């Protein structure tokens, strides 16, 4: 049977944090107290803050990615940085060909930037496509179909191709 021990501040001081004390929260709280007490804090342009350390952490950029997909779903992530890219429910087809091998067609993606559209002759004809890249590591992942010139290919418009060479399956595979 496991017994959980309460966390105590690492500095030995007794704080009254709004959340359980962790080493990081303790360090921030000690730092904030020192800044408030330091006469040089006004000279450095720092305003004494009454915020608790946990709230200060929220204000900093704590997330690496723009969007996180729910943990309960099977997801696809960038193989280079593990940024979430797509939910399995958004997968349309696994039978596409990218410039570096097999690719999947998705209805929607996240954490992806889009370059300028250009016309390319692909295996299925002329399309206007825009390269897509991971917003986190800037790796080119595939492309977005902006416009299909043949009526049989119109279903691809607004959809995304991600090459298998650039993604990995996450969460429950």
VMD Tcl script that builds the backbone (N, CA, C; Angstrom):
set m [mol new atoms 519]
animate dup $m
set s [atomselect $m all]
$s set {name element resname resid chain x y z} {
  {N N UNK 1 A 0.839 -1.178 0.000}
  {CA C UNK 1 A 0.000 0.000 0.000}
  {C C UNK 1 A 0.887 1.246 0.000}
  {N N UNK 2 A 0.547 2.197 -0.840}
  {CA C UNK 2 A 1.303 3.435 -0.925}
  {C C UNK 2 A 0.770 4.446 0.068}
  {N N UNK 3 A 1.671 5.158 0.704}
  {CA C UNK 3 A 1.297 6.261 1.591}
  {C C UNK 3 A 1.892 7.524 1.011}
  {N N UNK 4 A 1.061 8.513 0.795}
  {CA C UNK 4 A 1.534 9.776 0.238}
  {C C UNK 4 A 1.940 10.688 1.375}
  {N N UNK 5 A 3.118 11.246 1.259}
  {CA C UNK 5 A 3.589 12.198 2.250}
  {C C UNK 5 A 3.285 13.601 1.767}
  {N N UNK 6 A 2.931 14.489 2.675}
  {CA C UNK 6 A 2.663 15.860 2.232}
  {C C UNK 6 A 3.944 16.520 1.741}
  {N N UNK 7 A 3.818 17.379 0.737}
  {CA C UNK 7 A 4.970 18.105 0.226}
  {C C UNK 7 A 5.268 19.275 1.149}
  {N N UNK 8 A 6.523 19.474 1.449}
  {CA C UNK 8 A 6.911 20.607 2.292}
  {C C UNK 8 A 7.807 21.499 1.469}
  {N N UNK 9 A 7.800 22.787 1.749}
  {CA C UNK 9 A 8.653 23.700 0.990}
  {C C UNK 9 A 10.118 23.317 1.123}
  {N N UNK 10 A 10.859 23.450 0.039}
  {CA C UNK 10 A 12.263 23.047 0.037}
  {C C UNK 10 A 13.155 24.046 0.761}
  {N N UNK 11 A 12.674 25.261 0.976}
  {CA C UNK 11 A 13.505 26.274 1.620}
  {C C UNK 11 A 13.405 26.220 3.131}
  {N N UNK 12 A 12.482 25.441 3.671}
  {CA C UNK 12 A 12.329 25.336 5.115}
  {C C UNK 12 A 11.386 26.373 5.695}
  {N N UNK 13 A 11.007 27.376 4.926}
  {CA C UNK 13 A 10.065 28.374 5.411}
  {C C UNK 13 A 8.651 27.850 5.240}
  {N N UNK 14 A 7.750 28.368 6.041}
  {CA C UNK 14 A 6.352 27.945 5.942}
  {C C UNK 14 A 5.576 28.996 5.159}
  {N N UNK 15 A 5.133 28.616 3.974}
  {CA C UNK 15 A 4.346 29.492 3.120}
  {C C UNK 15 A 2.895 29.078 3.223}
  {N N UNK 16 A 2.029 29.929 2.740}
  {CA C UNK 16 A 0.608 29.584 2.660}
  {C C UNK 16 A 0.170 29.705 1.208}
  {N N UNK 17 A 0.660 28.813 0.355}
  {CA C UNK 17 A 0.287 28.891 -1.065}
  {C C UNK 17 A -1.162 28.497 -1.272}
  {N N UNK 18 A -1.726 28.972 -2.374}
  {CA C UNK 18 A -3.114 28.634 -2.685}
  {C C UNK 18 A -3.223 27.222 -3.237}
  {N N UNK 19 A -2.116 26.645 -3.658}
  {CA C UNK 19 A -2.079 25.283 -4.172}
  {C C UNK 19 A -1.019 24.518 -3.383}
  {N N UNK 20 A -0.970 23.190 -3.474}
  {CA C UNK 20 A 0.055 22.441 -2.749}
  {C C UNK 20 A 1.447 22.936 -3.114}
  {N N UNK 21 A 2.307 23.027 -2.099}
  {CA C UNK 21 A 3.658 23.551 -2.309}
  {C C UNK 21 A 4.506 22.556 -3.087}
  {N N UNK 22 A 5.046 23.005 -4.180}
  {CA C UNK 22 A 6.004 22.222 -4.938}
  {C C UNK 22 A 7.311 22.984 -4.900}
  {N N UNK 23 A 8.366 22.356 -5.327}
  {CA C UNK 23 A 9.665 23.028 -5.324}
  {C C UNK 23 A 9.625 24.293 -6.172}
  {N N UNK 24 A 8.979 24.233 -7.333}
  {CA C UNK 24 A 8.903 25.398 -8.207}
  {C C UNK 24 A 8.074 26.509 -7.580}
  {N N UNK 25 A 6.924 26.155 -7.025}
  {CA C UNK 25 A 6.069 27.160 -6.391}
  {C C UNK 25 A 6.777 27.786 -5.202}
  {N N UNK 26 A 7.476 26.972 -4.441}
  {CA C UNK 26 A 8.221 27.466 -3.287}
  {C C UNK 26 A 9.306 28.441 -3.736}
  {N N UNK 27 A 10.031 28.074 -4.759}
  {CA C UNK 27 A 11.092 28.944 -5.260}
  {C C UNK 27 A 10.531 30.274 -5.739}
  {N N UNK 28 A 9.402 30.246 -6.444}
  {CA C UNK 28 A 8.779 31.485 -6.905}
  {C C UNK 28 A 8.312 32.321 -5.723}
  {N N UNK 29 A 7.736 31.675 -4.725}
  {CA C UNK 29 A 7.226 32.433 -3.583}
  {C C UNK 29 A 8.379 33.078 -2.826}
  {N N UNK 30 A 9.474 32.337 -2.631}
  {CA C UNK 30 A 10.641 32.904 -1.964}
  {C C UNK 30 A 11.197 34.073 -2.771}
  {N N UNK 31 A 11.272 33.906 -4.083}
  {CA C UNK 31 A 11.765 34.963 -4.958}
  {C C UNK 31 A 10.878 36.208 -4.847}
  {N N UNK 32 A 9.565 36.007 -4.872}
  {CA C UNK 32 A 8.633 37.140 -4.796}
  {C C UNK 32 A 8.776 37.872 -3.478}
  {N N UNK 33 A 8.945 37.117 -2.401}
  {CA C UNK 33 A 9.107 37.756 -1.100}
  {C C UNK 33 A 10.394 38.562 -1.056}
  {N N UNK 34 A 11.456 38.026 -1.638}
  {CA C UNK 34 A 12.727 38.751 -1.643}
  {C C UNK 34 A 12.631 40.013 -2.487}
  {N N UNK 35 A 11.931 39.937 -3.623}
  {CA C UNK 35 A 11.759 41.117 -4.476}
  {C C UNK 35 A 10.960 42.179 -3.748}
  {N N UNK 36 A 9.901 41.765 -3.066}
  {CA C UNK 36 A 9.076 42.728 -2.327}
  {C C UNK 36 A 9.875 43.380 -1.199}
  {N N UNK 37 A 10.748 42.623 -0.545}
  {CA C UNK 37 A 11.498 43.121 0.603}
  {C C UNK 37 A 12.749 43.882 0.195}
  {N N UNK 38 A 13.218 43.678 -1.023}
  {CA C UNK 38 A 14.470 44.272 -1.466}
  {C C UNK 38 A 14.294 45.748 -1.781}
  {N N UNK 39 A 15.135 46.638 -1.189}
  {CA C UNK 39 A 15.040 48.068 -1.521}
  {C C UNK 39 A 15.476 48.354 -2.949}
  {N N UNK 40 A 16.244 47.445 -3.552}
  {CA C UNK 40 A 16.721 47.679 -4.918}
  {C C UNK 40 A 15.687 47.317 -5.961}
  {N N UNK 41 A 14.549 46.697 -5.557}
  {CA C UNK 41 A 13.564 46.287 -6.549}
  {C C UNK 41 A 12.941 47.478 -7.253}
  {N N UNK 42 A 12.776 48.610 -6.559}
  {CA C UNK 42 A 12.207 49.776 -7.230}
  {C C UNK 42 A 13.225 50.396 -8.178}
  {N N UNK 43 A 14.528 50.288 -7.849}
  {CA C UNK 43 A 15.544 50.813 -8.743}
  {C C UNK 43 A 15.639 49.994 -10.021}
  {N N UNK 44 A 15.356 48.703 -9.931}
  {CA C UNK 44 A 15.449 47.834 -11.102}
  {C C UNK 44 A 14.211 47.907 -11.970}
  {N N UNK 45 A 13.235 48.746 -11.556}
  {CA C UNK 45 A 12.028 48.874 -12.348}
  {C C UNK 45 A 11.003 47.793 -12.051}
  {N N UNK 46 A 11.233 47.019 -11.001}
  {CA C UNK 46 A 10.296 45.965 -10.651}
  {C C UNK 46 A 9.277 46.495 -9.667}
  {N N UNK 47 A 8.046 46.232 -9.912}
  {CA C UNK 47 A 6.983 46.587 -8.993}
  {C C UNK 47 A 6.739 45.420 -8.058}
  {N N UNK 48 A 6.639 45.655 -6.758}
  {CA C UNK 48 A 6.291 44.555 -5.867}
  {C C UNK 48 A 4.940 43.989 -6.253}
  {N N UNK 49 A 4.852 42.690 -6.283}
  {CA C UNK 49 A 3.634 42.038 -6.729}
  {C C UNK 49 A 2.989 41.302 -5.581}
  {N N UNK 50 A 1.687 41.342 -5.533}
  {CA C UNK 50 A 0.945 40.620 -4.516}
  {C C UNK 50 A 0.438 39.291 -5.049}
  {N N UNK 51 A 0.823 38.915 -6.280}
  {CA C UNK 51 A 0.340 37.676 -6.875}
  {C C UNK 51 A 1.058 36.481 -6.276}
  {N N UNK 52 A 0.347 35.371 -6.168}
  {CA C UNK 52 A 0.990 34.158 -5.672}
  {C C UNK 52 A 1.825 33.557 -6.798}
  {N N UNK 53 A 2.839 32.762 -6.483}
  {CA C UNK 53 A 3.745 32.218 -7.497}
  {C C UNK 53 A 3.045 31.410 -8.573}
  {N N UNK 54 A 2.028 30.649 -8.205}
  {CA C UNK 54 A 1.337 29.828 -9.204}
  {C C UNK 54 A 0.689 30.702 -10.265}
  {N N UNK 55 A 0.169 31.871 -9.867}
  {CA C UNK 55 A -0.431 32.776 -10.841}
  {C C UNK 55 A 0.634 33.389 -11.735}
  {N N UNK 56 A 1.824 33.629 -11.195}
  {CA C UNK 56 A 2.908 34.164 -12.008}
  {C C UNK 56 A 3.321 33.156 -13.072}
  {N N UNK 57 A 3.324 31.884 -12.722}
  {CA C UNK 57 A 3.698 30.854 -13.678}
  {C C UNK 57 A 2.702 30.826 -14.823}
  {N N UNK 58 A 1.414 31.047 -14.540}
  {CA C UNK 58 A 0.392 31.049 -15.582}
  {C C UNK 58 A 0.633 32.170 -16.580}
  {N N UNK 59 A 1.163 33.282 -16.138}
  {CA C UNK 59 A 1.352 34.421 -17.024}
  {C C UNK 59 A 2.517 34.195 -17.985}
  {N N UNK 60 A 3.442 33.344 -17.643}
  {CA C UNK 60 A 4.545 33.064 -18.545}
  {C C UNK 60 A 4.078 32.069 -19.595}
  {N N UNK 61 A 4.860 31.914 -20.643}
  {CA C UNK 61 A 4.496 30.979 -21.701}
  {C C UNK 61 A 4.858 29.567 -21.256}
  {N N UNK 62 A 3.910 28.898 -20.632}
  {CA C UNK 62 A 4.193 27.578 -20.082}
  {C C UNK 62 A 3.918 26.465 -21.085}
  {N N UNK 63 A 3.096 26.727 -22.104}
  {CA C UNK 63 A 2.800 25.700 -23.097}
  {C C UNK 63 A 3.751 25.835 -24.270}
  {N N UNK 64 A 4.220 24.715 -24.737}
  {CA C UNK 64 A 5.090 24.715 -25.897}
  {C C UNK 64 A 4.276 24.851 -27.177}
  {N N UNK 65 A 3.083 24.293 -27.182}
  {CA C UNK 65 A 2.264 24.242 -28.385}
  {C C UNK 65 A 1.081 25.180 -28.257}
  {N N UNK 66 A 0.516 25.551 -29.385}
  {CA C UNK 66 A -0.652 26.416 -29.393}
  {C C UNK 66 A -1.901 25.675 -28.921}
  {N N UNK 67 A -2.017 24.424 -29.290}
  {CA C UNK 67 A -3.219 23.654 -28.957}
  {C C UNK 67 A -2.847 22.240 -28.539}
  {N N UNK 68 A -3.560 21.748 -27.546}
  {CA C UNK 68 A -3.413 20.368 -27.112}
  {C C UNK 68 A -4.713 19.642 -27.411}
  {N N UNK 69 A -4.616 18.468 -27.997}
  {CA C UNK 69 A -5.798 17.666 -28.274}
  {C C UNK 69 A -6.125 16.841 -27.031}
  {N N UNK 70 A -7.394 16.460 -26.836}
  {CA C UNK 70 A -7.782 15.704 -25.642}
  {C C UNK 70 A -6.994 14.400 -25.504}
  {N N UNK 71 A -6.630 14.074 -24.261}
  {CA C UNK 71 A -5.852 12.863 -23.997}
  {C C UNK 71 A -6.654 11.591 -24.236}
  {N N UNK 72 A -7.966 11.687 -24.240}
  {CA C UNK 72 A -8.793 10.490 -24.389}
  {C C UNK 72 A -8.878 10.022 -25.837}
  {N N UNK 73 A -8.423 10.832 -26.775}
  {CA C UNK 73 A -8.493 10.467 -28.191}
  {C C UNK 73 A -7.129 10.032 -28.713}
  {N N UNK 74 A -7.155 9.210 -29.746}
  {CA C UNK 74 A -5.921 8.874 -30.441}
  {C C UNK 74 A -5.519 10.080 -31.279}
  {N N UNK 75 A -4.275 10.453 -31.175}
  {CA C UNK 75 A -3.812 11.649 -31.869}
  {C C UNK 75 A -2.560 11.351 -32.684}
  {N N UNK 76 A -2.272 12.257 -33.604}
  {CA C UNK 76 A -1.044 12.234 -34.389}
  {C C UNK 76 A -0.238 13.459 -33.977}
  {N N UNK 77 A 1.078 13.269 -33.794}
  {CA C UNK 77 A 1.952 14.348 -33.352}
  {C C UNK 77 A 3.152 14.461 -34.283}
  {N N UNK 78 A 3.790 15.622 -34.230}
  {CA C UNK 78 A 5.019 15.849 -35.001}
  {C C UNK 78 A 6.095 14.911 -34.467}
  {N N UNK 79 A 6.746 14.188 -35.345}
  {CA C UNK 79 A 7.770 13.224 -34.922}
  {C C UNK 79 A 9.020 13.935 -34.410}
  {N N UNK 80 A 9.213 15.180 -34.780}
  {CA C UNK 80 A 10.418 15.916 -34.419}
  {C C UNK 80 A 10.313 16.602 -33.060}
  {N N UNK 81 A 9.111 17.108 -32.703}
  {CA C UNK 81 A 8.970 17.857 -31.447}
  {C C UNK 81 A 7.778 17.418 -30.601}
  {N N UNK 82 A 6.983 16.481 -31.109}
  {CA C UNK 82 A 5.813 15.926 -30.419}
  {C C UNK 82 A 4.649 16.915 -30.241}
  {N N UNK 83 A 4.623 17.979 -31.013}
  {CA C UNK 83 A 3.455 18.876 -31.002}
  {C C UNK 83 A 2.269 18.116 -31.580}
  {N N UNK 84 A 1.111 18.255 -30.968}
  {CA C UNK 84 A -0.088 17.608 -31.493}
  {C C UNK 84 A -0.405 18.195 -32.867}
  {N N UNK 85 A -0.826 17.318 -33.790}
  {CA C UNK 85 A -1.150 17.760 -35.143}
  {C C UNK 85 A -2.601 17.491 -35.515}
  {N N UNK 86 A -3.107 16.309 -35.178}
  {CA C UNK 86 A -4.468 15.967 -35.609}
  {C C UNK 86 A -5.065 14.896 -34.705}
  {N N UNK 87 A -6.371 14.914 -34.625}
  {CA C UNK 87 A -7.137 13.892 -33.918}
  {C C UNK 87 A -7.461 12.792 -34.934}
  {N N UNK 88 A -7.441 11.552 -34.499}
  {CA C UNK 88 A -7.732 10.427 -35.395}
  {C C UNK 88 A -9.117 10.554 -36.036}
  {N N UNK 89 A -10.049 11.181 -35.338}
  {CA C UNK 89 A -11.402 11.362 -35.880}
  {C C UNK 89 A -11.424 12.275 -37.104}
  {N N UNK 90 A -10.374 13.059 -37.298}
  {CA C UNK 90 A -10.289 13.972 -38.441}
  {C C UNK 90 A -9.633 13.331 -39.664}
  {N N UNK 91 A -9.197 12.079 -39.529}
  {CA C UNK 91 A -8.550 11.367 -40.628}
  {C C UNK 91 A -9.581 10.988 -41.696}
  {N N UNK 92 A -9.309 11.361 -42.950}
  {CA C UNK 92 A -10.195 11.045 -44.067}
  {C C UNK 92 A -9.688 9.831 -44.830}
  {N N UNK 93 A -8.383 9.823 -45.125}
  {CA C UNK 93 A -7.834 8.734 -45.937}
  {C C UNK 93 A -6.367 8.482 -45.606}
  {N N UNK 94 A -5.991 7.196 -45.673}
  {CA C UNK 94 A -4.594 6.802 -45.464}
  {C C UNK 94 A -3.906 6.462 -46.782}
  {N N UNK 95 A -4.569 6.668 -47.886}
  {CA C UNK 95 A -4.021 6.216 -49.171}
  {C C UNK 95 A -3.579 7.375 -50.056}
  {N N UNK 96 A -2.779 8.264 -49.500}
  {CA C UNK 96 A -2.239 9.379 -50.269}
  {C C UNK 96 A -0.728 9.243 -50.373}
  {N N UNK 97 A -0.182 9.909 -51.370}
  {CA C UNK 97 A 1.248 9.878 -51.617}
  {C C UNK 97 A 1.793 11.287 -51.447}
  {N N UNK 98 A 2.776 11.431 -50.569}
  {CA C UNK 98 A 3.445 12.709 -50.393}
  {C C UNK 98 A 4.749 12.734 -51.165}
  {N N UNK 99 A 5.504 13.794 -51.039}
  {CA C UNK 99 A 6.779 13.893 -51.752}
  {C C UNK 99 A 7.829 12.960 -51.166}
  {N N UNK 100 A 7.641 12.528 -49.898}
  {CA C UNK 100 A 8.600 11.639 -49.241}
  {C C UNK 100 A 7.985 10.290 -48.877}
  {N N UNK 101 A 6.941 9.893 -49.555}
  {CA C UNK 101 A 6.315 8.602 -49.267}
  {C C UNK 101 A 4.847 8.743 -48.908}
  {N N UNK 102 A 4.340 7.747 -48.180}
  {CA C UNK 102 A 2.921 7.726 -47.831}
  {C C UNK 102 A 2.518 8.930 -46.995}
  {N N UNK 103 A 1.239 9.294 -47.136}
  {CA C UNK 103 A 0.713 10.448 -46.419}
  {C C UNK 103 A -0.759 10.217 -46.094}
  {N N UNK 104 A -1.245 10.936 -45.085}
  {CA C UNK 104 A -2.647 10.859 -44.679}
  {C C UNK 104 A -3.336 12.178 -45.005}
  {N N UNK 105 A -4.618 12.072 -45.347}
  {CA C UNK 105 A -5.445 13.252 -45.614}
  {C C UNK 105 A -6.311 13.509 -44.385}
  {N N UNK 106 A -6.248 14.729 -43.851}
  {CA C UNK 106 A -7.014 15.117 -42.663}
  {C C UNK 106 A -7.982 16.241 -42.994}
  {N N UNK 107 A -9.103 16.224 -42.296}
  {CA C UNK 107 A -10.100 17.277 -42.427}
  {C C UNK 107 A -9.614 18.565 -41.763}
  {N N UNK 108 A -8.999 18.445 -40.579}
  {CA C UNK 108 A -8.479 19.616 -39.874}
  {C C UNK 108 A -7.239 19.225 -39.084}
  {N N UNK 109 A -6.391 20.206 -38.805}
  {CA C UNK 109 A -5.154 20.008 -38.062}
  {C C UNK 109 A -4.968 21.166 -37.086}
  {N N UNK 110 A -4.047 20.996 -36.134}
  {CA C UNK 110 A -3.714 22.055 -35.180}
  {C C UNK 110 A -2.200 22.230 -35.158}
  {N N UNK 111 A -1.745 23.344 -34.591}
  {CA C UNK 111 A -0.317 23.642 -34.444}
  {C C UNK 111 A 0.427 23.620 -35.774}
  {N N UNK 112 A -0.247 24.051 -36.820}
  {CA C UNK 112 A 0.314 24.018 -38.165}
  {C C UNK 112 A 0.214 25.404 -38.789}
  {N N UNK 113 A 1.302 25.840 -39.412}
  {CA C UNK 113 A 1.304 27.087 -40.162}
  {C C UNK 113 A 1.218 26.781 -41.645}
  {N N UNK 114 A 0.829 27.785 -42.405}
  {CA C UNK 114 A 0.579 27.588 -43.828}
  {C C UNK 114 A 1.388 28.609 -44.626}
  {N N UNK 115 A 2.090 28.118 -45.637}
  {CA C UNK 115 A 2.843 29.004 -46.525}
  {C C UNK 115 A 1.953 29.541 -47.635}
  {N N UNK 116 A 2.534 30.232 -48.611}
  {CA C UNK 116 A 1.755 30.771 -49.729}
  {C C UNK 116 A 1.303 29.654 -50.680}
  {N N UNK 117 A 0.151 29.836 -51.277}
  {CA C UNK 117 A -0.381 28.848 -52.225}
  {C C UNK 117 A 0.359 28.958 -53.559}
  {N N UNK 118 A 0.545 27.803 -54.189}
  {CA C UNK 118 A 1.147 27.756 -55.516}
  {C C UNK 118 A 0.536 26.593 -56.283}
  {N N UNK 119 A 0.539 26.717 -57.582}
  {CA C UNK 119 A -0.019 25.643 -58.415}
  {C C UNK 119 A 1.017 24.552 -58.621}
  {N N UNK 120 A 0.575 23.291 -58.410}
  {CA C UNK 120 A 1.459 22.136 -58.611}
  {C C UNK 120 A 0.695 21.051 -59.346}
  {N N UNK 121 A 1.409 20.349 -60.214}
  {CA C UNK 121 A 0.829 19.175 -60.861}
  {C C UNK 121 A 1.165 17.976 -59.978}
  {N N UNK 122 A 0.138 17.412 -59.361}
  {CA C UNK 122 A 0.295 16.249 -58.494}
  {C C UNK 122 A -0.164 15.001 -59.236}
  {N N UNK 123 A -0.120 13.857 -58.594}
  {CA C UNK 123 A -0.527 12.605 -59.238}
  {C C UNK 123 A -1.961 12.652 -59.752}
  {N N UNK 124 A -2.813 13.429 -59.086}
  {CA C UNK 124 A -4.232 13.486 -59.469}
  {C C UNK 124 A -4.580 14.739 -60.257}
  {N N UNK 125 A -3.589 15.461 -60.758}
  {CA C UNK 125 A -3.872 16.628 -61.590}
  {C C UNK 125 A -3.354 17.917 -60.983}
  {N N UNK 126 A -3.791 19.015 -61.579}
  {CA C UNK 126 A -3.356 20.347 -61.162}
  {C C UNK 126 A -4.127 20.792 -59.924}
  {N N UNK 127 A -3.388 21.266 -58.920}
  {CA C UNK 127 A -3.983 21.760 -57.673}
  {C C UNK 127 A -3.252 23.028 -57.250}
  {N N UNK 128 A -3.949 23.899 -56.535}
  {CA C UNK 128 A -3.302 25.006 -55.839}
  {C C UNK 128 A -3.120 24.528 -54.407}
  {N N UNK 129 A -1.860 24.431 -53.967}
  {CA C UNK 129 A -1.551 23.909 -52.632}
  {C C UNK 129 A -0.632 24.883 -51.900}
  {N N UNK 130 A -0.661 24.806 -50.578}
  {CA C UNK 130 A 0.225 25.603 -49.731}
  {C C UNK 130 A 0.935 24.646 -48.782}
  {N N UNK 131 A 2.255 24.744 -48.723}
  {CA C UNK 131 A 3.002 23.906 -47.793}
  {C C UNK 131 A 2.576 24.220 -46.364}
  {N N UNK 132 A 2.501 23.184 -45.534}
  {CA C UNK 132 A 2.200 23.369 -44.122}
  {C C UNK 132 A 3.414 22.934 -43.314}
  {N N UNK 133 A 3.598 23.590 -42.166}
  {CA C UNK 133 A 4.756 23.299 -41.326}
  {C C UNK 133 A 4.332 23.296 -39.859}
  {N N UNK 134 A 5.100 22.601 -39.041}
  {CA C UNK 134 A 4.842 22.556 -37.597}
  {C C UNK 134 A 5.140 23.941 -37.019}
  {N N UNK 135 A 4.185 24.496 -36.304}
  {CA C UNK 135 A 4.378 25.814 -35.697}
  {C C UNK 135 A 5.471 25.804 -34.641}
  {N N UNK 136 A 5.737 24.638 -34.052}
  {CA C UNK 136 A 6.715 24.565 -32.987}
  {C C UNK 136 A 8.145 24.433 -33.511}
  {N N UNK 137 A 8.399 23.442 -34.366}
  {CA C UNK 137 A 9.775 23.193 -34.833}
  {C C UNK 137 A 10.022 23.642 -36.269}
  {N N UNK 138 A 8.984 24.129 -36.933}
  {CA C UNK 138 A 9.072 24.689 -38.294}
  {C C UNK 138 A 9.393 23.659 -39.380}
  {N N UNK 139 A 9.238 22.369 -39.088}
  {CA C UNK 139 A 9.457 21.327 -40.091}
  {C C UNK 139 A 8.297 21.303 -41.084}
  {N N UNK 140 A 8.591 21.234 -42.378}
  {CA C UNK 140 A 7.543 21.083 -43.380}
  {C C UNK 140 A 6.933 19.698 -43.236}
  {N N UNK 141 A 5.615 19.641 -43.095}
  {CA C UNK 141 A 4.901 18.393 -42.826}
  {C C UNK 141 A 4.179 17.835 -44.049}
  {N N UNK 142 A 3.742 18.716 -44.930}
  {CA C UNK 142 A 2.938 18.312 -46.081}
  {C C UNK 142 A 2.376 19.551 -46.746}
  {N N UNK 143 A 1.090 19.518 -47.096}
  {CA C UNK 143 A 0.474 20.675 -47.737}
  {C C UNK 143 A -1.021 20.722 -47.469}
  {N N UNK 144 A -1.576 21.884 -47.785}
  {CA C UNK 144 A -3.021 22.103 -47.711}
  {C C UNK 144 A -3.526 22.299 -49.124}
  {N N UNK 145 A -4.614 21.624 -49.448}
  {CA C UNK 145 A -5.239 21.810 -50.758}
  {C C UNK 145 A -6.087 23.087 -50.711}
  {N N UNK 146 A -5.666 24.095 -51.433}
  {CA C UNK 146 A -6.415 25.351 -51.492}
  {C C UNK 146 A -7.486 25.310 -52.588}
  {N N UNK 147 A -7.111 24.720 -53.744}
  {CA C UNK 147 A -8.056 24.683 -54.865}
  {C C UNK 147 A -7.742 23.480 -55.747}
  {N N UNK 148 A -8.784 22.801 -56.167}
  {CA C UNK 148 A -8.634 21.690 -57.115}
  {C C UNK 148 A -9.261 22.132 -58.433}
  {N N UNK 149 A -8.548 21.941 -59.525}
  {CA C UNK 149 A -9.035 22.396 -60.819}
  {C C UNK 149 A -9.947 21.385 -61.499}
  {N N UNK 150 A -9.858 20.135 -61.096}
  {CA C UNK 150 A -10.735 19.106 -61.672}
  {C C UNK 150 A -11.899 18.854 -60.723}
  {N N UNK 151 A -13.087 18.714 -61.278}
  {CA C UNK 151 A -14.290 18.562 -60.439}
  {C C UNK 151 A -14.235 17.311 -59.561}
  {N N UNK 152 A -13.597 16.244 -60.036}
  {CA C UNK 152 A -13.521 15.013 -59.243}
  {C C UNK 152 A -12.605 15.158 -58.019}
  {N N UNK 153 A -11.821 16.220 -57.962}
  {CA C UNK 153 A -10.869 16.431 -56.867}
  {C C UNK 153 A -11.296 17.531 -55.893}
  {N N UNK 154 A -12.480 18.100 -56.110}
  {CA C UNK 154 A -12.958 19.215 -55.282}
  {C C UNK 154 A -13.083 18.855 -53.810}
  {N N UNK 155 A -13.284 17.574 -53.489}
  {CA C UNK 155 A -13.449 17.156 -52.092}
  {C C UNK 155 A -12.190 17.416 -51.264}
  {N N UNK 156 A -11.055 17.613 -51.921}
  {CA C UNK 156 A -9.795 17.852 -51.223}
  {C C UNK 156 A -9.624 19.301 -50.763}
  {N N UNK 157 A -10.385 20.199 -51.315}
  {CA C UNK 157 A -10.201 21.613 -51.002}
  {C C UNK 157 A -10.386 21.877 -49.505}
  {N N UNK 158 A -9.421 22.592 -48.941}
  {CA C UNK 158 A -9.446 22.907 -47.512}
  {C C UNK 158 A -8.937 21.782 -46.621}
  {N N UNK 159 A -8.522 20.669 -47.210}
  {CA C UNK 159 A -8.027 19.512 -46.449}
  {C C UNK 159 A -6.497 19.540 -46.388}
  {N N UNK 160 A -5.936 18.718 -45.505}
  {CA C UNK 160 A -4.507 18.738 -45.231}
  {C C UNK 160 A -3.861 17.375 -45.459}
  {N N UNK 161 A -2.698 17.374 -46.081}
  {CA C UNK 161 A -1.873 16.173 -46.242}
  {C C UNK 161 A -0.722 16.281 -45.254}
  {N N UNK 162 A -0.539 15.231 -44.440}
  {CA C UNK 162 A 0.642 15.146 -43.581}
  {C C UNK 162 A 1.353 13.838 -43.922}
  {N N UNK 163 A 2.633 13.946 -44.227}
  {CA C UNK 163 A 3.412 12.777 -44.597}
  {C C UNK 163 A 3.756 11.950 -43.360}
  {N N UNK 164 A 3.699 10.627 -43.512}
  {CA C UNK 164 A 3.989 9.732 -42.394}
  {C C UNK 164 A 5.407 9.907 -41.864}
  {N N UNK 165 A 6.316 10.341 -42.704}
  {CA C UNK 165 A 7.702 10.550 -42.282}
  {C C UNK 165 A 7.819 11.631 -41.211}
  {N N UNK 166 A 6.776 12.453 -41.038}
  {CA C UNK 166 A 6.842 13.580 -40.111}
  {C C UNK 166 A 5.868 13.484 -38.946}
  {N N UNK 167 A 5.168 12.357 -38.813}
  {CA C UNK 167 A 4.232 12.262 -37.691}
  {C C UNK 167 A 4.322 10.912 -37.004}
  {N N UNK 168 A 3.851 10.917 -35.766}
  {CA C UNK 168 A 3.875 9.719 -34.924}
  {C C UNK 168 A 2.512 9.596 -34.254}
  {N N UNK 169 A 2.092 8.379 -33.993}
  {CA C UNK 169 A 0.818 8.137 -33.315}
  {C C UNK 169 A 1.024 8.278 -31.814}
  {N N UNK 170 A 0.089 8.964 -31.150}
  {CA C UNK 170 A 0.126 9.160 -29.700}
  {C C UNK 170 A -1.197 8.750 -29.073}
  {N N UNK 171 A -1.181 8.597 -27.756}
  {CA C UNK 171 A -2.387 8.379 -26.930}
  {C C UNK 171 A -3.214 7.168 -27.321}
  {N N UNK 172 A -2.910 6.046 -26.800}
  {CA C UNK 172 A -3.765 4.894 -26.897}
  {C C UNK 172 A -3.679 4.088 -28.162}
  {N N UNK 173 A -2.589 4.117 -28.887}
  {CA C UNK 173 A -2.439 3.313 -30.101}
  {C C UNK 173 A -1.897 1.963 -29.735}
}
mol reanalyze $m
mol bondsrecalc $m
mol representation Tube
mol addrep $m
